[in-house]
Amino acid sequence: MFDWIRPRELTQLGMLSMNKRNIDYIARYNDRQAYPLVDNKLKTKQVVDEYDVPSPKLLQVVREQHEISHFREQVANLNGFAIKPAKGSGGKGILVITGRDGDDFVKPSGSKVSLAEIERHLSNILAGLYSLGGSPDDAVIEALVRSEPMLARYSYQGVPDIRIVVFKGYPVMAMLRLATRASDGKANLHQGAVGVGLNLANGHALNAVQFDRPIEQHPETGLTLTDIRIDNWHYLLNMASRCYEATGLGYMGVDLVVDAEEGPLLLELNARPGLAIQIANGQGLLPRLKAVEALKRPHLTPEERVHWAMTCAGAEDIPEPHRSIPALEPALQA
């Protein structure tokens, strides 16, 4: 069992706690009027498209119960697609279909679901089962994302995604999330996905954790995680930075994927990004956030902000794969 870390030690390590995040960054830099832009996946897709940030192709939107019957026609010739609650969070309510077996649909795990089960799932989404606050919701059906092969081989039965924390338009920290058997093929760290901290300067892996404990190899694929290198890293950071102009949110998480055919795509935005990214990186967010706040002349374009981040924040990333950062997890809640 890990020891409880003292607040003074937490400060020395530059770790951002939940209370400080909520008060000093989310409440201060995020205009609540902008929340609907990121809390609704449909609105997110529309607003980021104006800033050349691509997202998975929209196939259908189901808004009323009677529209569920048309779903059968829309997917008749599709082998894969993803169903998402427009106002869902934390990956709840997302159903990914990767193939067909006769009249059944196949999930990434290989298990099958019937059309009736999918239609029931759509009905639950509309009823607000997965939405924030339980309000009525819309069901978004998108084209299936098929991960770029080099990244896909590190993940287990799920598409790996990249979380980038963006502060005032500057990328300040990033990690790769890899699905595992424990996470049921989902890139959710709390459910057991692997988090791999990424060097902002070049997209190379720094540290890797699962359940907040350091690991060297993926538990299912057996591949060494510190060998990971993200291609098109500069472009991915630029995509994340452009989301600042699109939403006006000063502090947010940008979730990206790299599709085998379409290239980098935006999955979603989060106005309240979690703090586990610090554990994956083995570093605290506070020094980088304060460095951005201290800039006398903020950079005006995404390209300038990304250059600064890769040059300044990236220079602080020193590969130390075995840091005892997981001991900080209880303190992140303080």
Disulfide bonds with the S-S distance in Angstrom:
none
